[in-house]
Amino acid sequence: MKKNTNLKFFLIGLVLLGINQGILNSTFNNYLYDIFKISADARGFIEFPRELPGALSILVTGLLTFWSIRRWAILVGCLSAIGVLGLGFLSTNFIIMTCWMFIWSMADHLFMSVEAMIGLKLAPKNEEGRVLGQISGMRNLSAIIGSFLVFLLMGKLNFTYPNLYLVAVIAAILSAFAFYIMRFKNEEIRPKKFVIKKEYSLFYILNVLFGARKQIFLTFAPWVLVSVYKTDASTMAILFTITSAIGFVFRQYVGILVDRYGERPMLIADSIVLFCICISFAFIKNVYFLYAFFIIDGLMFATRIARIIYLKKIATDTRDLQPTISLGVSIDHVISMMIPILGGFLWHLYGYQVVFILASLISFLNLFSAMKIPTTTTST
């Protein structure tokens, strides 16, 4: 099967899986509150099992090396369907619900490795950024579709959570079928189980810094807007929708720019923009400026493309790619599980400004690390 045909089916599966994720991400907080009436403390606790699959990515992918990457994609669709089915129909208490959520989250985090690997596999030489950007943009589009379905089905047609989640289950099953249709040459070539090499140390460092930077903004930037500036839920929803809508186009252009100019300038630019955003959240008091910076920060997450392409160029063995990407996901999420604790402690003692001053220091470390990337790297 030709690469462009495989890419078409992969994008179809990606959109269907993204609809599943969009439905869950848009409703999960409401689902927890409406069905289980959980407290704020319990809501904080549930982030640990929800993020744990990301930290376990390197172990899970190591155990799955007897399967091809296409079968991993099929597994993602099936696990996602099973997890959402359990959330919608089989969650008789909080503990059981957490188990189903863990399964769904495992699928979500495993797909981070799958989409990068299949994207690199399908991309023409020297066009990896364009293809990864296209994939990332389609995920943004599918998230918008998922959110719109929630608005239509729950807001207009009065769907219950089980009925809505059944739609998400069907989308996940159809995504698995789309992934099943794909065929690759040399499909049975296996990646290595675990890889830790000195040559990839800069890639590891970049993932540590990204994990810290990511979680500061995922956790504390929305909380500043909500708790300090009293931004209501509808406004926050608008901000997320604007970010996703612009991201559909922006992420594709990021990929094209990485192909054209290389990953080094893109990661340097990301560090500079991040510094400006951090300082703004620490010291600017105009909430409308902060809304703009909040959207810009969400768009800059697209620079993950540059890190993936950098790894591909420095890889000493193509079989190193998958386990190293998975290790990067694990490093990212281990840091992500620690940062909210430290940031919350600093906020409580010194105020939220200190959290973002710390983030600005992380941006300097990220800038220093990005400047260590050679101006030219040779693809393997």
Secondary structure, 3 states (H helix, E strand, C coil): CCHHHHHHHHHHHHHHHHHHHHHHHHHHHHHHHHHHCCCHHHHHHHHHHHHHHHHCHHHHHHHCCCCCHHHHHHHHHHHHHHHHHHHHHHCCCHHHHHHHHHHHHHHHHHHHHHHHHHHHHHCCCCCHHHHHHHHHHHHHHHHHHHHHHHHHHHHHCCCCHHHHHHHHHHHHHHHHHHHHHCCCCCCCCCCCCCCCCHHHHHHHHHHHHHHHHHHHHHHHHHHHHHHHCCCCHHHHHHHHHHHHHHHHHHHHHHHHHHHHHCHHHHHHHHHHHHHHHHHHHHHCCCHHHHHHHHHHHHHHHHHHHHHHHHHHHHCCCHHHHHHHHHHHHHHHHHHHHHHHHHHHHHHHHHCHHHHHHHHHHHHHHHHHHHCCCCCCCCCC
